[in-house]
Amino acid sequence: LYSIASSYLHLSILANDDTVFVWSKKSKNLYSFAGCYGALFLFMEEVKSEIPSLERSFEKIALPNSALTQDIYNKIKLLLQDREPFCKEELYKPLAIPSLKEREELFGSLACYYAYGSCFILDIDSRIESIKKYFEHLLIPSQLNCNSCKYIFKLQYVSDQYYSLYINTQKIEDALEEANILSVLQDYIRITLYEKSDFCFAFHAASFQYKRKTLLFPAVSGAGKSTLSAFLMLQTDFLFYSDEVAAIDSAYRMQPLPFCLTIKEGSWDILHRLFAEIESAEIYRRLDKQKIKFLRPRHIAKEGMDAQEAYMIFPEYKRGSKLSLDPLSMVEAIALLIDSGYHLNQADDFSSVKNFLEYLEGLKIYKLLYSDLQEALDAIKGIVDE
Amino acid sequence: MKKDEKKQDTPADIKKREFIEKFGKYALSAPLGGFALMTLGSSKAAASTVNENGYGYGGKYR
């Protein structure tokens, strides 16, 4: 990536060989213009005194005559004129959690767990204490002292099988049904741990290390990410980082967030042939009422593992489809990440945006369409082993 | 500025011109284009599986 100086003071511009990235200091929006649309932006940006018309742009740039071109032209014009449409969506605000001051008496009496650089305690009502087994792999061995516990996640019985969730002294949820508790608790622990860390950016993605290479699998809900993750987890040479959130630290390293995989009802049949515990596992529900079972992770990656390369593979399960694994451009990847979910820390700082783009530029990016897990595995190994 | 002095192109200017020419009207390559707009710092489906709007990673959650 290289910087391009702009006479428009509200814009910062970066480019590589075929894409122009424009960041608006005002809206904090990041525009990615690939190919001819990158050229269109640069052509329109060149003369500040008069933005060229679309007709004039057609004379200069090889643009397709399409509604998309017209739409992008209009967007660029508004961007240059500093008249971007008002975005109704507010920036996401991380959870506000008070630091731990009280309840230190618990430190000696309750077990301590560890993930993503933080220790935490589970203070669970005895009626639902059995859910602790889904966190057993995160337990700190009893011979090690925990002197730096940052969070207490407390589930307190309210009435009629409803529970309140507290993080430290902050009440987060006040009427959780028993069936939803594990799903919500696990989500809040994961979010708390990575949001309060020095992460640079995070994706809604499964992640592994394979032969000293990082593999990220971002996907929308229902794309088959967790089913693929479960299958990869069976392979001894695939080390598990996370099934839900891939959080990247300031050194561009993946850190493990190895919580249980949530397996939706549609995948139980496929996976119970591979994991005996799926059949007997308790059924829980997500807040959207979907039935889920929890699967403990295996072959968990260690913290601070270096990787030589990183791959971003967008998986999509489609019954009966022929396997394909095709390379994607940065802009195609960004468009898919917008759908699947991303989170940039310090998003109002251009250097953070630049780090994000540089990270993406260093990835090898693919789209995987599959209907057979073994075929998908072979294809992934095929490109990574090359 | 004297009449015979020409403004020197910066490396960034040269890169900019090269980019425009690469996808110019008479470029040999096919006019491929793409666009994405990211609202920072997270997509509505991001950042939290249980945020207050009820959205989770990858879809509406409740």
Interface residues (C-beta under 8 A of the other chain):
Chain A: Y2 S3 I4 A5 A15 D18 T19 V20 S27 K28 N29 L30 Y31 S32 F33 A34 G35 C36 Y37 G38 A39 L42 F43 E46 F58 E59 K60 I61 A62 L63 P64 L68 T69 I72 K75 C87 E89 L91 Y92 P94 L95 V184 D187 Y188 R190 I191 E195 A202 H204 A219 V220 S221 G222 A223 E244 V245 R286 L287 D288 S329 V331 E332 I334 A335 L337 I338 D339 S340 G341 Y342 H343 L344 N345 Q346 A347 D348 V353
Chain B: T10 A12 K15 K16 F19 I20 K22 F23 G24 K25 Y26 A27 P31 L32 G33 G34 F35 A36 L37 M38 T39 L40 G41 S42 S43 K44 A45 A46 A47 S48 T49 V50 N51 G54 G56 Y57 G58 G59 K60 Y61 R62
